[in-house]
Amino acid sequence: MTYEGYGPGGVAILVEVVTDNINRAVSEMRHVFSRNNGNLGTSGSVGWMFHKKGIITIPRAGQKTPLTEDDLLGVILDAGADDLQSEETEFIVTTTPQTFDAVKKAVEDRSIAVEHAALQMVPQNTVKVAGKEAEQLVRLMEALEEHDDVQNVYANFDIDDKELASLNT
């Protein structure tokens, strides 16, 4: 089951749940959302804000041979990838669900180490959250992720790194 809802600051949240009791699960999700300043929504209320994408994270360090952005771009584009983002410590490859396996295999066939690879729900846009709303949102996300039936939680928030560091202390 996928549950949809809103968190503090109007953040859209998708929660993927595996359960043997749908009635219990919906009751528990509603309870977690309401205790943490969120609202459980109806089916389709936020799902339209997300697209399923393949995300492959490749660390810059620890590769058998030095890896340049141009080399990686050639490999992934030939395999059907959509995009490559170059970050300070890693590369992030984005694919469609249909080309995910082919791109992952092409990367692995070149002996390029992959840190993480999965199909995820990626938001079309993000909502900036700060202060008290950020605190409440972090508590909601933690409560959802700690629930035994929850498999994945996706949200469209953007919290400044400095703000996030202060919340974790």
N, C-alpha and C positions, 0 to 999 in steps of 0.2 A: 504494500500500500504506500501511496505517496500522499502526505498531508501538506497542506499549504497554509501559510499564515503570515501575519505581520508582526514584527518586533518593534521595540522602541525606536522612534525616529522614522517610522514608516518603512522600515527595512523589510523587503520581501524574503521569505524563508521557505525552502522546500525541505521536507523531512521524509527520507525513505525508511520504511519500517517493515520488518519481517515479523509476523505474529501468527499465532494459531487462534487468536480471539480478537476479531476486529472490533467488537463493541468495547472490550477492555482497552484496547490500544487507542481508540479515538477518545475515550474518556480520559486516559492518562495524558495524551498529547494536549487536549484542551486544558487539563489541570496544569501541566508544565508551562504552557503559554501564558495562562492567566496569572499564575503565581509570579511570573517574571515580566510583567507589563507588556505582554503580547496578546494577540488574538488569533485563534485558529480560524482560518477562512474556509470558504467553500471550494470545491473542486474547480480549478480553472482561474481562481482569483489572482494567483501570482505566477502560475506555471508558464504563462505566455511571455514572461520577462526573461526566461532562461532558454538556452539552446544546448542540446547535447553535443559535446565536442570531445575529441581525444586530446589529452594533454600528456606530453612526454617531456620530462625534465632531465637535462643532461648537464652534469657538473663540468665546469671548465678544468678543475684540477683533478688529478688522479687518472687521466687518460693514458693509454699505452703509448700513444704518439701525440704530439701537440695538435690541438684541434682549433682550426680557424673558423670564423663565421662563414667564409666563402666555401670552404670544404664541406661543412655541414649543410649549408644551403643547397649545394649541388646534390647531395645525397637525398635530402628530404623532398625537394621539389620533384626529382625524378620519380619518387615513390608516391607522389600525390598529396603532400602536405599543403596546408593552407597558408601557414605563417610561421615565422621564426622571430622570437624576441630575444635580444641579447642583453642579459643582465650582468651585473658585476661578477657574480660567482657561478652563473649557470646560463644555459640556453633553455628556452621554453618553446617547444614545437607544438603547434595547434593543427589538428586534422579534423576531417569529418569522421563520423562513426564508421562509415564505409571504408575509408582509407587508413584507419588507425592501425590495424594489424600489419598492413603492407609497409607502412612507414616505420613502425617499430622494428619489423624484421630487417628492413634495409639498414637501419641504424646499427642493429646488433650484428648483422652480417659483416659490417665494416669494423667490428671489434670496438665500437664506441660504447663506453659505459653509460648505462641508463640509471638514473637515481630513482625515478618514479614514472610509471606509465599507467594511465587509467582513463576510462570514459567518465566524464564529469558533466554536470549541469553548470554552464557558464552564464553569468548574467549579461544581458545586453548593455546595461548601464549600472552605475553604482550610486549609492546614497552616502554622502559624507555624514559621519556621526562623531560627536565629541562630547566631552563632559559627562554629565549624569546619564544621558542616553547611551553613551558608549559603555559605561559601567553596567547598566541594566542589560544591554545587548550581549555583552560578554558573559554575564551570568546566565542569560537565556540559552545562549549557544552551548555553554558548558553543561547545563542541565539537560538539554536535548541530547548531546553527544554521550553523556553518561547513562542515559536510559538503555536498559538491556536490549530492547527490541529495535532500537535505532541503528541502521546500517550506515547512512550517510546524511549529512546536513549541508545544504547549500544556501548561501545568502548573498545579497547584493550590497553589502555595506563596505565602506571605506573608512578605516580608522587610521589616523596618522601614526607612524611608527613610534614617535616619542610619546604620544598619548597611550598607545598600547603598552609600551614599556612601563609607564607610570601605573597603569591598571594592574599589571602583573606583579608589582612590588608590594 
